[in-house]
């Protein structure tokens, strides 16, 4: 996705969680926000809920393939 205010490309993840998982989602986003300055941790830019109630996370876009692809290449 592209941030309409800054033009920055971002990754957006839409999660499939039950309503009962929303509190856990919010707690985990708070923790991720605290870790955003740690090297190797993708910065979460926004965490919210879509109109249909699904949790959505916007984060820095990391190029170069998926984590699974990177792990296959070795350390």
N, C-alpha and C positions, 0 to 999 in steps of 0.2 A: 504494500500500500504506500501511498505518498501522503505525508503530513501536509494538509492544505495550507497551513500557516507558514511553514518553513520550506516546503518543497523537498524535505528529507525523505528518502526511501526508508521504510520501516517494515519489520515483520509483524504480522498480526496473527494471533492464535485464538481461535474460537473453541472453547471447551464444551464438552457435553457433560454437565453435572446436574445432579438433582438439586432442587431448591434447598434441601437440607445441607448441601455441601457449600453453600454460598459463604457462610461464616468462615469455614476453613480456607476457601479461596481468598477472602479478604485478609486473613491472618498471614497466609503464605506470601501474598503480594507485599505486605508490610515488611516481611523479612527480606524478600528479594530487593526491596527498595534500600534497605540498610546495606545490602551486599553489592550494590551497583558500582561501587568504586574499587571492588576487589578485582585484580587482574584475572582474566579468564571467565568472568561471570558477565553474561549479557545484561545490559542495563534495561530495566523495565521503565518505559516512558509513561505509560498510562495503563491502568487496570480499571475496567468498568463492566457494566452489564449491557448487553444488546437489548433492543426493544422487546425481544421474545424471552428475556430473562437469562440467556446464556452468558456466562462469563467470557470476557474478551480481554486479551493482553496485547498491548502494543509495545514492541521492544526494538532495540537496534537491529538492523538487518546485517547478518553476518554472511559474507560471501564465501564461496569455496566448498559448497556441498553441505550435507547434513552431518550431524555429530556421528551417526552410524558410519558414514563414509570415512570420516576422519579417523575413527577408531580402527577401522579395517586396515588403514595404512600403517598402524603401529604408533608408538610413542612419539 
